[in-house]
Amino acid sequence: MITIYHNPRCSKSRQTLEILQSEKVLEILQSEKVDLNIVLYLETPIDKPTLTSLLAKLNMAPREIIRRTESEFKENKLGAPEVTDEQLINAMIQYPKLIERPIVVSDNKAVIGRPPENVREIM
């Protein structure tokens, strides 16, 4: 199973999904009996265990996948040095658009699709 945490309004997320849905990739996935799971994470928010698991698979800290340009980041002063990882995780759960996108997961590996070609690393 390959899962993409997707935001259709994001161009990088759309480009990454296009790579995953390309004829050649779909042919490979089908031959290996691998399903493509698309999670619209703004509609179906990620829970804390899932976000923690994604961070582990990405081998990244919360500060590395939080979107600093979003108003919620600035309004909640999440860039302050005293903000803990736990607080950042809780903020990303409360405001899912703070999560960098897209995130693509295959087995125990994950990548952020920035640039979209990163998805090829886990296929």
N, C-alpha and C positions, 0 to 999 in steps of 0.2 A: 504494500500500500504506500502510495505517495500522497501526502497531504499538503495542500497549499492553504495558508491562512491569507485570504485574499480580500482586497478592498477594490471593487470594480471602478471606483472613482480615481484610483491612483494609476498613473501611466506605467510606472515600473511594475506594479502588480499585474496589470493587463498584459504587458510585454512578457513577463515571466510565465503567466498562464498560457500565452500563445506558444511559447517554446514547449511547454508541457503537452499542449494539445496539437502540436505539429504532427503531420502525418507520420514522419519517420519515428518520432518518439512514441507516439501511440502504438505504432506497429511493434516496437520493442517491448513496450509495457504489456501489450496483449499477448505477445509470444511468451512472456515470462509470467503471465497471469497476474499482473500487478494492476490494481485499481487506482484511479486518480480520485481523490477525495478533495472537494473544494469546500472550505469552511469560510463563510462570510462572517468574519469575526466581529464586525460591528453589529450584525443582527443576532448572532449567537456568540455572546461574549465568552472569552476564555476564562476558565476558573483558575484559582491559585495553583492547584497541583499541576495543571497543564502548563501554565506559564513557567513554573519552576522547572518542569521537565524540559520545556523548550530551551530555557536558558542553559541547562546542563548539556543538551544536545548541541547547542550552538557554541558551547564553551565560552560564554560571555557573561558579563555582569549586567545587572539591570541598567546601569548608566550607559552601557554600550548600545542598547537597543531602544532607548527612549527618544522620542522625537522632540527635540528642544525648541522647534519653531512653533509648536502648537500653543494656543492661548492658555490651555489648562496647565501646561508646564510652567509658563511664566506667572500666571495668576496664583498658583500654589507654591511658588518659589522652590521648585523641585531641583533647581540647579545649585542651591545652597550646599556648601560642603558638609554641613551637619545632617543632611537628609540621608537616612540609612537605606540600604538595599531593600529592606522590608517595606519601608515607606514608598519607595519607587515601585515595587511590585504591586502594592495596594493601589497606588495611583493608576497604574496601567490597567488594573482590573476595573477600577471605577470609571476610567476614561480610556476605553480601548483604542481610540485613535492615537494615543500616545505611543503605541507599540509600532516599532519600525516594521515596514512591510515591503514586500511579502516575505513570509517565512515559509520555507519548503522543507518538509520532513520526509525522510525515507529511513525506516528502521531506527537505528540509534544515532543517525546523523541529521543535521539540519544546517541550512544556509539561509542567509538573507539575500533576496533577489535584487541586490543593488551592487553591481549591475545585474540585469536579468540573466546574463550568461552564467552567473554563479551557480545556477540550478544544475548545470551540467556536472558539477563536482560530486553530486550525490547520486547520479544515475549510473 
